[in-house]
C-alpha cells in the first residue's frame, strides 16, 4: 500500500496484549503524539477495545466482512485505501 510506518509496536516485555491499552500507549509515547491527536485503525474488536482503553479514536477496518464485531457507533471502512482517504481529511 506504499505506507511507511513511523513506529511499530509488537510484543514486548512488560506490555500486556490488546485489548489492554499498553501497545497503543507505547506507540503514542514513541511517536510523541497525544491521545487526542491519534486514530487507531484496526480490524478486530480487541483493537477497538484497546483504543477505547487508551482514550484514542478508532476506525474499524472490515476487509469486506459483514459483521466484524465492532460497536454499533464505530465508524468503519472496507480497506486501507478507504481509511487513508477518510483520514487525510483530518
N, C-alpha and C positions, 0 to 999 in steps of 0.2 A: 504494500500500500504506500510505500515511499515515506513511511513515518520513521523519524529518528528520535527515540525517547531520550529525554534529558536525565532520566533516572529509572532504574529498575530495582524493585524490592522483591526479593524472594524469601524463601525460608531462611531465617537467621536465628542464631541462638538468642534466646530471651524474647523473641517475638511470638506472640500467640497467633495462630492462623485465623483467617476470616471464618466466622463473622466478627471476631474481635477487631477492634479498630486499629490495632498495633501496626499492621503494614501500611495503612493509609496515613497514620500519624508519622511514621518513619519517612514515607515519601514526601510529605509536606515539609518535614524538617530538612531533608536533603535538598529539596528544591527552594527552600526559603520562602514558601508560599503559605499564606494564611488560609484557614478553613473556608472563609467566605469568598476566596478567590478561586477555589478549586471545584472541579466536577469530576467525579469518578464515573467512568464509562465501564460498565460491567455486564456480564451475561448470565449471572446467577443470582439467586436470592441471597446467597452469602455475601456477594459483592454489595448488594443493596443494603443489607443489614450492617456491614462494615462501614459503609458510607454514612449511614444514619448514626451509628455509634460514634463516629469521628466528627459528626457535625458538618459533613460535606454534602453538597448537592450530588444527585445521582441521575444518570441517564442509562436506561436499560437497553441492552443490545439483544435483539431477539434471534438474529440469524434466521429469520423466517418461521420460527416456532410459533404455533398458535397460542399456547399457554406457557410462557416462560416462567411463571410463578412470581412475577413482580406484584407489588401492591397496586391497588386499583387506580391510584392517582399518579403513579410513576410515569414520567414521560418515556416513551420508547422509540427506538429507531430500528430499522431492519439490519443495517450493516455499518461498517466503519466509514464508508463514503457518506452515507446519510448523517452519521454522527458528526463528521468533520464539517459538513455543510451547515448543520444546526449550530455547532459550537463556534464557528467563525463569526456568527452574528453577535456574539457576546464581547 
